[in-house]
Amino acid sequence: MEPFGKRLKELRKEKHKTQVEMAQLLDCTDRHYQRMEYGYINVPSLTLIHLADYFGVTTDYLLGRTEGKEA
């Protein structure tokens, strides 16, 4: 699993959200969200920003470029 997908899954679980709930938040299908978590698709920059804002982390953290979560 790519750093992005691994971190996305960890953050989702910390918020006690399901993949279905995250898909609804992002207005995409469950399958599309699953593919993001597994690293099968590239995530558009606007989606990346939306996720970072939702989780209160930086986009660099989501992408595995830094270890610190602070936004």
PDB file of N, CA, C and O in Angstrom:
ATOM      1  N   MET A   1       0.850  -1.181   0.000  1.00  0.00           N
ATOM      2  CA  MET A   1       0.000   0.000   0.000  1.00  0.00           C
ATOM      3  C   MET A   1       0.894   1.243   0.000  1.00  0.00           C
ATOM      4  O   MET A   1       1.870   1.317   0.747  1.00  0.00           O
ATOM      5  N   GLU A   2       0.558   2.188  -0.824  1.00  0.00           N
ATOM      6  CA  GLU A   2       1.310   3.440  -0.927  1.00  0.00           C
ATOM      7  C   GLU A   2       1.190   4.235   0.373  1.00  0.00           C
ATOM      8  O   GLU A   2       0.226   4.056   1.118  1.00  0.00           O
ATOM      9  N   PRO A   3       2.169   5.124   0.657  1.00  0.00           N
ATOM     10  CA  PRO A   3       2.084   5.948   1.869  1.00  0.00           C
ATOM     11  C   PRO A   3       0.762   6.714   1.956  1.00  0.00           C
ATOM     12  O   PRO A   3       0.179   6.829   3.034  1.00  0.00           O
ATOM     13  N   PHE A   4       0.293   7.237   0.823  1.00  0.00           N
ATOM     14  CA  PHE A   4      -0.967   7.985   0.841  1.00  0.00           C
ATOM     15  C   PHE A   4      -2.114   7.096   1.305  1.00  0.00           C
ATOM     16  O   PHE A   4      -2.864   7.465   2.209  1.00  0.00           O
ATOM     17  N   GLY A   5      -2.250   5.938   0.695  1.00  0.00           N
ATOM     18  CA  GLY A   5      -3.344   5.038   1.046  1.00  0.00           C
ATOM     19  C   GLY A   5      -3.277   4.571   2.488  1.00  0.00           C
ATOM     20  O   GLY A   5      -4.295   4.490   3.176  1.00  0.00           O
ATOM     21  N   LYS A   6      -2.070   4.265   2.938  1.00  0.00           N
ATOM     22  CA  LYS A   6      -1.885   3.813   4.324  1.00  0.00           C
ATOM     23  C   LYS A   6      -2.296   4.911   5.301  1.00  0.00           C
ATOM     24  O   LYS A   6      -2.998   4.650   6.278  1.00  0.00           O
ATOM     25  N   ARG A   7      -1.860   6.127   5.036  1.00  0.00           N
ATOM     26  CA  ARG A   7      -2.197   7.234   5.931  1.00  0.00           C
ATOM     27  C   ARG A   7      -3.679   7.579   5.857  1.00  0.00           C
ATOM     28  O   ARG A   7      -4.297   7.905   6.871  1.00  0.00           O
ATOM     29  N   LEU A   8      -4.243   7.507   4.667  1.00  0.00           N
ATOM     30  CA  LEU A   8      -5.668   7.780   4.515  1.00  0.00           C
ATOM     31  C   LEU A   8      -6.484   6.789   5.338  1.00  0.00           C
ATOM     32  O   LEU A   8      -7.432   7.177   6.021  1.00  0.00           O
ATOM     33  N   LYS A   9      -6.122   5.531   5.275  1.00  0.00           N
ATOM     34  CA  LYS A   9      -6.824   4.497   6.041  1.00  0.00           C
ATOM     35  C   LYS A   9      -6.676   4.734   7.542  1.00  0.00           C
ATOM     36  O   LYS A   9      -7.653   4.631   8.284  1.00  0.00           O
ATOM     37  N   GLU A  10      -5.463   5.049   7.993  1.00  0.00           N
ATOM     38  CA  GLU A  10      -5.230   5.305   9.421  1.00  0.00           C
ATOM     39  C   GLU A  10      -6.071   6.484   9.908  1.00  0.00           C
ATOM     40  O   GLU A  10      -6.699   6.408  10.964  1.00  0.00           O
ATOM     41  N   LEU A  11      -6.081   7.565   9.141  1.00  0.00           N
ATOM     42  CA  LEU A  11      -6.844   8.752   9.526  1.00  0.00           C
ATOM     43  C   LEU A  11      -8.340   8.462   9.537  1.00  0.00           C
ATOM     44  O   LEU A  11      -9.061   8.922  10.423  1.00  0.00           O
ATOM     45  N   ARG A  12      -8.802   7.701   8.554  1.00  0.00           N
ATOM     46  CA  ARG A  12     -10.225   7.337   8.501  1.00  0.00           C
ATOM     47  C   ARG A  12     -10.611   6.543   9.742  1.00  0.00           C
ATOM     48  O   ARG A  12     -11.655   6.792  10.346  1.00  0.00           O
ATOM     49  N   LYS A  13      -9.775   5.594  10.117  1.00  0.00           N
ATOM     50  CA  LYS A  13     -10.076   4.769  11.291  1.00  0.00           C
ATOM     51  C   LYS A  13     -10.015   5.581  12.583  1.00  0.00           C
ATOM     52  O   LYS A  13     -10.792   5.335  13.506  1.00  0.00           O
ATOM     53  N   GLU A  14      -9.097   6.548  12.654  1.00  0.00           N
ATOM     54  CA  GLU A  14      -9.027   7.417  13.836  1.00  0.00           C
ATOM     55  C   GLU A  14     -10.327   8.193  14.019  1.00  0.00           C
ATOM     56  O   GLU A  14     -10.731   8.474  15.147  1.00  0.00           O
ATOM     57  N   LYS A  15     -10.979   8.539  12.915  1.00  0.00           N
ATOM     58  CA  LYS A  15     -12.250   9.279  12.964  1.00  0.00           C
ATOM     59  C   LYS A  15     -13.447   8.338  13.038  1.00  0.00           C
ATOM     60  O   LYS A  15     -14.593   8.787  13.052  1.00  0.00           O
ATOM     61  N   HIS A  16     -13.185   7.036  13.084  1.00  0.00           N
ATOM     62  CA  HIS A  16     -14.243   6.020  13.149  1.00  0.00           C
ATOM     63  C   HIS A  16     -15.220   6.147  11.985  1.00  0.00           C
ATOM     64  O   HIS A  16     -16.436   6.093  12.165  1.00  0.00           O
ATOM     65  N   LYS A  17     -14.665   6.315  10.794  1.00  0.00           N
ATOM     66  CA  LYS A  17     -15.471   6.418   9.577  1.00  0.00           C
ATOM     67  C   LYS A  17     -15.283   5.160   8.739  1.00  0.00           C
ATOM     68  O   LYS A  17     -14.217   4.544   8.746  1.00  0.00           O
ATOM     69  N   THR A  18     -16.325   4.796   8.028  1.00  0.00           N
ATOM     70  CA  THR A  18     -16.234   3.670   7.101  1.00  0.00           C
ATOM     71  C   THR A  18     -15.832   4.191   5.726  1.00  0.00           C
ATOM     72  O   THR A  18     -15.858   5.394   5.466  1.00  0.00           O
ATOM     73  N   GLN A  19     -15.463   3.267   4.862  1.00  0.00           N
ATOM     74  CA  GLN A  19     -15.151   3.662   3.492  1.00  0.00           C
ATOM     75  C   GLN A  19     -16.387   4.238   2.811  1.00  0.00           C
ATOM     76  O   GLN A  19     -16.274   5.158   2.001  1.00  0.00           O
ATOM     77  N   VAL A  20     -17.546   3.715   3.126  1.00  0.00           N
ATOM     78  CA  VAL A  20     -18.799   4.221   2.548  1.00  0.00           C
ATOM     79  C   VAL A  20     -19.036   5.664   2.992  1.00  0.00           C
ATOM     80  O   VAL A  20     -19.407   6.512   2.180  1.00  0.00           O
ATOM     81  N   GLU A  21     -18.823   5.941   4.270  1.00  0.00           N
ATOM     82  CA  GLU A  21     -19.005   7.312   4.769  1.00  0.00           C
ATOM     83  C   GLU A  21     -18.022   8.276   4.116  1.00  0.00           C
ATOM     84  O   GLU A  21     -18.381   9.410   3.799  1.00  0.00           O
ATOM     85  N   MET A  22     -16.795   7.834   3.917  1.00  0.00           N
ATOM     86  CA  MET A  22     -15.803   8.694   3.269  1.00  0.00           C
ATOM     87  C   MET A  22     -16.171   8.933   1.806  1.00  0.00           C
ATOM     88  O   MET A  22     -15.999  10.037   1.290  1.00  0.00           O
ATOM     89  N   ALA A  23     -16.672   7.909   1.151  1.00  0.00           N
ATOM     90  CA  ALA A  23     -17.102   8.073  -0.242  1.00  0.00           C
ATOM     91  C   ALA A  23     -18.228   9.096  -0.333  1.00  0.00           C
ATOM     92  O   ALA A  23     -18.253   9.918  -1.248  1.00  0.00           O
ATOM     93  N   GLN A  24     -19.156   9.044   0.613  1.00  0.00           N
ATOM     94  CA  GLN A  24     -20.248  10.025   0.629  1.00  0.00           C
ATOM     95  C   GLN A  24     -19.705  11.428   0.856  1.00  0.00           C
ATOM     96  O   GLN A  24     -20.155  12.376   0.212  1.00  0.00           O
ATOM     97  N   LEU A  25     -18.757  11.572   1.751  1.00  0.00           N
ATOM     98  CA  LEU A  25     -18.149  12.869   2.026  1.00  0.00           C
ATOM     99  C   LEU A  25     -17.492  13.439   0.768  1.00  0.00           C
ATOM    100  O   LEU A  25     -17.570  14.639   0.507  1.00  0.00           O
ATOM    101  N   LEU A  26     -16.854  12.579   0.001  1.00  0.00           N
ATOM    102  CA  LEU A  26     -16.141  13.011  -1.205  1.00  0.00           C
ATOM    103  C   LEU A  26     -17.018  12.989  -2.454  1.00  0.00           C
ATOM    104  O   LEU A  26     -16.573  13.355  -3.542  1.00  0.00           O
ATOM    105  N   ASP A  27     -18.265  12.559  -2.288  1.00  0.00           N
ATOM    106  CA  ASP A  27     -19.209  12.479  -3.405  1.00  0.00           C
ATOM    107  C   ASP A  27     -18.666  11.583  -4.525  1.00  0.00           C
ATOM    108  O   ASP A  27     -18.644  11.954  -5.698  1.00  0.00           O
ATOM    109  N   CYS A  28     -18.231  10.390  -4.109  1.00  0.00           N
ATOM    110  CA  CYS A  28     -17.755   9.404  -5.077  1.00  0.00           C
ATOM    111  C   CYS A  28     -18.311   8.042  -4.680  1.00  0.00           C
ATOM    112  O   CYS A  28     -18.947   7.909  -3.634  1.00  0.00           O
ATOM    113  N   THR A  29     -18.075   7.050  -5.497  1.00  0.00           N
ATOM    114  CA  THR A  29     -18.560   5.708  -5.175  1.00  0.00           C
ATOM    115  C   THR A  29     -17.653   5.064  -4.124  1.00  0.00           C
ATOM    116  O   THR A  29     -16.507   5.471  -3.932  1.00  0.00           O
ATOM    117  N   ASP A  30     -18.194   4.056  -3.457  1.00  0.00           N
ATOM    118  CA  ASP A  30     -17.409   3.310  -2.458  1.00  0.00           C
ATOM    119  C   ASP A  30     -16.168   2.716  -3.131  1.00  0.00           C
ATOM    120  O   ASP A  30     -15.063   2.768  -2.591  1.00  0.00           O
ATOM    121  N   ARG A  31     -16.379   2.157  -4.308  1.00  0.00           N
ATOM    122  CA  ARG A  31     -15.283   1.507  -5.032  1.00  0.00           C
ATOM    123  C   ARG A  31     -14.179   2.505  -5.381  1.00  0.00           C
ATOM    124  O   ARG A  31     -12.994   2.186  -5.281  1.00  0.00           O
ATOM    125  N   HIS A  32     -14.567   3.700  -5.785  1.00  0.00           N
ATOM    126  CA  HIS A  32     -13.584   4.733  -6.117  1.00  0.00           C
ATOM    127  C   HIS A  32     -12.761   5.079  -4.867  1.00  0.00           C
ATOM    128  O   HIS A  32     -11.538   5.203  -4.933  1.00  0.00           O
ATOM    129  N   TYR A  33     -13.445   5.232  -3.741  1.00  0.00           N
ATOM    130  CA  TYR A  33     -12.721   5.537  -2.503  1.00  0.00           C
ATOM    131  C   TYR A  33     -11.782   4.385  -2.132  1.00  0.00           C
ATOM    132  O   TYR A  33     -10.636   4.618  -1.748  1.00  0.00           O
ATOM    133  N   GLN A  34     -12.259   3.160  -2.246  1.00  0.00           N
ATOM    134  CA  GLN A  34     -11.412   2.002  -1.938  1.00  0.00           C
ATOM    135  C   GLN A  34     -10.152   2.018  -2.797  1.00  0.00           C
ATOM    136  O   GLN A  34      -9.057   1.735  -2.310  1.00  0.00           O
ATOM    137  N   ARG A  35     -10.308   2.347  -4.062  1.00  0.00           N
ATOM    138  CA  ARG A  35      -9.160   2.384  -4.968  1.00  0.00           C
ATOM    139  C   ARG A  35      -8.176   3.479  -4.565  1.00  0.00           C
ATOM    140  O   ARG A  35      -6.973   3.336  -4.784  1.00  0.00           O
ATOM    141  N   MET A  36      -8.673   4.571  -3.977  1.00  0.00           N
ATOM    142  CA  MET A  36      -7.772   5.613  -3.461  1.00  0.00           C
ATOM    143  C   MET A  36      -6.955   5.056  -2.300  1.00  0.00           C
ATOM    144  O   MET A  36      -5.740   5.241  -2.238  1.00  0.00           O
ATOM    145  N   GLU A  37      -7.640   4.369  -1.376  1.00  0.00           N
ATOM    146  CA  GLU A  37      -6.951   3.812  -0.204  1.00  0.00           C
ATOM    147  C   GLU A  37      -5.918   2.764  -0.602  1.00  0.00           C
ATOM    148  O   GLU A  37      -4.856   2.674   0.015  1.00  0.00           O
ATOM    149  N   TYR A  38      -6.215   1.986  -1.608  1.00  0.00           N
ATOM    150  CA  TYR A  38      -5.290   0.935  -2.039  1.00  0.00           C
ATOM    151  C   TYR A  38      -4.196   1.457  -2.955  1.00  0.00           C
ATOM    152  O   TYR A  38      -3.275   0.721  -3.310  1.00  0.00           O
ATOM    153  N   GLY A  39      -4.294   2.731  -3.341  1.00  0.00           N
ATOM    154  CA  GLY A  39      -3.271   3.325  -4.188  1.00  0.00           C
ATOM    155  C   GLY A  39      -3.386   2.953  -5.652  1.00  0.00           C
ATOM    156  O   GLY A  39      -2.414   3.060  -6.400  1.00  0.00           O
ATOM    157  N   TYR A  40      -4.568   2.515  -6.070  1.00  0.00           N
ATOM    158  CA  TYR A  40      -4.765   2.115  -7.460  1.00  0.00           C
ATOM    159  C   TYR A  40      -5.013   3.291  -8.395  1.00  0.00           C
ATOM    160  O   TYR A  40      -4.845   3.162  -9.608  1.00  0.00           O
ATOM    161  N   ILE A  41      -5.408   4.431  -7.847  1.00  0.00           N
ATOM    162  CA  ILE A  41      -5.681   5.595  -8.692  1.00  0.00           C
ATOM    163  C   ILE A  41      -4.988   6.824  -8.121  1.00  0.00           C
ATOM    164  O   ILE A  41      -4.711   6.897  -6.924  1.00  0.00           O
ATOM    165  N   ASN A  42      -4.717   7.773  -8.982  1.00  0.00           N
ATOM    166  CA  ASN A  42      -4.174   9.052  -8.544  1.00  0.00           C
ATOM    167  C   ASN A  42      -5.313   9.914  -8.027  1.00  0.00           C
ATOM    168  O   ASN A  42      -6.392   9.960  -8.618  1.00  0.00           O
ATOM    169  N   VAL A  43      -5.067  10.587  -6.934  1.00  0.00           N
ATOM    170  CA  VAL A  43      -6.086  11.424  -6.316  1.00  0.00           C
ATOM    171  C   VAL A  43      -5.941  12.849  -6.840  1.00  0.00           C
ATOM    172  O   VAL A  43      -4.851  13.419  -6.789  1.00  0.00           O
ATOM    173  N   PRO A  44      -7.037  13.432  -7.345  1.00  0.00           N
ATOM    174  CA  PRO A  44      -6.966  14.818  -7.820  1.00  0.00           C
ATOM    175  C   PRO A  44      -6.550  15.770  -6.702  1.00  0.00           C
ATOM    176  O   PRO A  44      -6.852  15.534  -5.532  1.00  0.00           O
ATOM    177  N   SER A  45      -5.870  16.827  -7.062  1.00  0.00           N
ATOM    178  CA  SER A  45      -5.347  17.761  -6.059  1.00  0.00           C
ATOM    179  C   SER A  45      -6.450  18.361  -5.199  1.00  0.00           C
ATOM    180  O   SER A  45      -6.249  18.548  -3.999  1.00  0.00           O
ATOM    181  N   LEU A  46      -7.609  18.669  -5.773  1.00  0.00           N
ATOM    182  CA  LEU A  46      -8.701  19.235  -4.971  1.00  0.00           C
ATOM    183  C   LEU A  46      -9.212  18.233  -3.937  1.00  0.00           C
ATOM    184  O   LEU A  46      -9.563  18.614  -2.820  1.00  0.00           O
ATOM    185  N   THR A  47      -9.252  16.970  -4.302  1.00  0.00           N
ATOM    186  CA  THR A  47      -9.655  15.926  -3.354  1.00  0.00           C
ATOM    187  C   THR A  47      -8.617  15.798  -2.249  1.00  0.00           C
ATOM    188  O   THR A  47      -8.969  15.649  -1.079  1.00  0.00           O
ATOM    189  N   LEU A  48      -7.360  15.854  -2.608  1.00  0.00           N
ATOM    190  CA  LEU A  48      -6.274  15.786  -1.632  1.00  0.00           C
ATOM    191  C   LEU A  48      -6.387  16.934  -0.624  1.00  0.00           C
ATOM    192  O   LEU A  48      -6.241  16.723   0.580  1.00  0.00           O
ATOM    193  N   ILE A  49      -6.645  18.131  -1.113  1.00  0.00           N
ATOM    194  CA  ILE A  49      -6.800  19.299  -0.239  1.00  0.00           C
ATOM    195  C   ILE A  49      -8.017  19.129   0.662  1.00  0.00           C
ATOM    196  O   ILE A  49      -7.959  19.434   1.853  1.00  0.00           O
ATOM    197  N   HIS A  50      -9.117  18.645   0.097  1.00  0.00           N
ATOM    198  CA  HIS A  50     -10.338  18.425   0.882  1.00  0.00           C
ATOM    199  C   HIS A  50     -10.079  17.412   2.006  1.00  0.00           C
ATOM    200  O   HIS A  50     -10.514  17.616   3.139  1.00  0.00           O
ATOM    201  N   LEU A  51      -9.383  16.340   1.695  1.00  0.00           N
ATOM    202  CA  LEU A  51      -9.063  15.327   2.707  1.00  0.00           C
ATOM    203  C   LEU A  51      -8.156  15.896   3.794  1.00  0.00           C
ATOM    204  O   LEU A  51      -8.374  15.648   4.980  1.00  0.00           O
ATOM    205  N   ALA A  52      -7.150  16.650   3.399  1.00  0.00           N
ATOM    206  CA  ALA A  52      -6.236  17.251   4.376  1.00  0.00           C
ATOM    207  C   ALA A  52      -7.002  18.180   5.311  1.00  0.00           C
ATOM    208  O   ALA A  52      -6.784  18.158   6.523  1.00  0.00           O
ATOM    209  N   ASP A  53      -7.891  18.992   4.761  1.00  0.00           N
ATOM    210  CA  ASP A  53      -8.702  19.889   5.589  1.00  0.00           C
ATOM    211  C   ASP A  53      -9.605  19.101   6.529  1.00  0.00           C
ATOM    212  O   ASP A  53      -9.718  19.433   7.709  1.00  0.00           O
ATOM    213  N   TYR A  54     -10.243  18.066   6.013  1.00  0.00           N
ATOM    214  CA  TYR A  54     -11.161  17.252   6.815  1.00  0.00           C
ATOM    215  C   TYR A  54     -10.436  16.602   7.998  1.00  0.00           C
ATOM    216  O   TYR A  54     -10.947  16.592   9.118  1.00  0.00           O
ATOM    217  N   PHE A  55      -9.254  16.066   7.740  1.00  0.00           N
ATOM    218  CA  PHE A  55      -8.512  15.370   8.788  1.00  0.00           C
ATOM    219  C   PHE A  55      -7.621  16.296   9.611  1.00  0.00           C
ATOM    220  O   PHE A  55      -7.059  15.872  10.621  1.00  0.00           O
ATOM    221  N   GLY A  56      -7.486  17.544   9.197  1.00  0.00           N
ATOM    222  CA  GLY A  56      -6.651  18.491   9.944  1.00  0.00           C
ATOM    223  C   GLY A  56      -5.167  18.190   9.831  1.00  0.00           C
ATOM    224  O   GLY A  56      -4.409  18.381  10.782  1.00  0.00           O
ATOM    225  N   VAL A  57      -4.761  17.717   8.662  1.00  0.00           N
ATOM    226  CA  VAL A  57      -3.350  17.403   8.417  1.00  0.00           C
ATOM    227  C   VAL A  57      -2.898  18.145   7.160  1.00  0.00           C
ATOM    228  O   VAL A  57      -3.708  18.747   6.454  1.00  0.00           O
ATOM    229  N   THR A  58      -1.611  18.093   6.895  1.00  0.00           N
ATOM    230  CA  THR A  58      -1.100  18.723   5.678  1.00  0.00           C
ATOM    231  C   THR A  58      -1.190  17.747   4.501  1.00  0.00           C
ATOM    232  O   THR A  58      -1.249  16.532   4.687  1.00  0.00           O
ATOM    233  N   THR A  59      -1.198  18.296   3.306  1.00  0.00           N
ATOM    234  CA  THR A  59      -1.159  17.434   2.122  1.00  0.00           C
ATOM    235  C   THR A  59       0.169  16.681   2.069  1.00  0.00           C
ATOM    236  O   THR A  59       0.220  15.539   1.613  1.00  0.00           O
ATOM    237  N   ASP A  60       1.236  17.315   2.534  1.00  0.00           N
ATOM    238  CA  ASP A  60       2.537  16.630   2.576  1.00  0.00           C
ATOM    239  C   ASP A  60       2.472  15.396   3.473  1.00  0.00           C
ATOM    240  O   ASP A  60       3.059  14.363   3.149  1.00  0.00           O
ATOM    241  N   TYR A  61       1.765  15.495   4.594  1.00  0.00           N
ATOM    242  CA  TYR A  61       1.617  14.335   5.473  1.00  0.00           C
ATOM    243  C   TYR A  61       0.864  13.221   4.743  1.00  0.00           C
ATOM    244  O   TYR A  61       1.285  12.065   4.760  1.00  0.00           O
ATOM    245  N   LEU A  62      -0.247  13.577   4.106  1.00  0.00           N
ATOM    246  CA  LEU A  62      -1.027  12.570   3.385  1.00  0.00           C
ATOM    247  C   LEU A  62      -0.198  11.876   2.308  1.00  0.00           C
ATOM    248  O   LEU A  62      -0.339  10.674   2.085  1.00  0.00           O
ATOM    249  N   LEU A  63       0.652  12.629   1.655  1.00  0.00           N
ATOM    250  CA  LEU A  63       1.456  12.077   0.567  1.00  0.00           C
ATOM    251  C   LEU A  63       2.707  11.341   1.050  1.00  0.00           C
ATOM    252  O   LEU A  63       3.447  10.781   0.242  1.00  0.00           O
ATOM    253  N   GLY A  64       2.944  11.342   2.362  1.00  0.00           N
ATOM    254  CA  GLY A  64       4.099  10.640   2.907  1.00  0.00           C
ATOM    255  C   GLY A  64       5.389  11.423   2.815  1.00  0.00           C
ATOM    256  O   GLY A  64       6.474  10.851   2.928  1.00  0.00           O
ATOM    257  N   ARG A  65       5.285  12.732   2.611  1.00  0.00           N
ATOM    258  CA  ARG A  65       6.490  13.561   2.469  1.00  0.00           C
ATOM    259  C   ARG A  65       7.001  14.065   3.814  1.00  0.00           C
ATOM    260  O   ARG A  65       8.166  14.449   3.925  1.00  0.00           O
ATOM    261  N   THR A  66       6.144  14.071   4.843  1.00  0.00           N
ATOM    262  CA  THR A  66       6.545  14.481   6.189  1.00  0.00           C
ATOM    263  C   THR A  66       5.930  13.524   7.198  1.00  0.00           C
ATOM    264  O   THR A  66       4.975  12.810   6.891  1.00  0.00           O
ATOM    265  N   GLU A  67       6.480  13.519   8.390  1.00  0.00           N
ATOM    266  CA  GLU A  67       5.952  12.674   9.460  1.00  0.00           C
ATOM    267  C   GLU A  67       4.966  13.424  10.351  1.00  0.00           C
ATOM    268  O   GLU A  67       4.122  12.806  10.999  1.00  0.00           O
ATOM    269  N   GLY A  68       5.068  14.757  10.388  1.00  0.00           N
ATOM    270  CA  GLY A  68       4.197  15.551  11.250  1.00  0.00           C
ATOM    271  C   GLY A  68       2.833  15.759  10.632  1.00  0.00           C
ATOM    272  O   GLY A  68       2.727  16.097   9.453  1.00  0.00           O
ATOM    273  N   LYS A  69       1.779  15.560  11.425  1.00  0.00           N
ATOM    274  CA  LYS A  69       0.407  15.708  10.947  1.00  0.00           C
ATOM    275  C   LYS A  69      -0.079  17.152  10.941  1.00  0.00           C
ATOM    276  O   LYS A  69      -1.027  17.480  10.227  1.00  0.00           O
ATOM    277  N   GLU A  70       0.556  18.017  11.724  1.00  0.00           N
ATOM    278  CA  GLU A  70       0.028  19.356  11.965  1.00  0.00           C
ATOM    279  C   GLU A  70      -0.226  20.114  10.673  1.00  0.00           C
ATOM    280  O   GLU A  70       0.620  20.186   9.782  1.00  0.00           O
ATOM    281  N   ALA A  71      -1.429  20.677  10.610  1.00  0.00           N
ATOM    282  CA  ALA A  71      -1.804  21.480   9.435  1.00  0.00           C
ATOM    283  C   ALA A  71      -1.399  22.920   9.637  1.00  0.00           C
ATOM    284  O   ALA A  71      -1.628  23.754   8.762  1.00  0.00           O
TER     285      ALA A  71
END
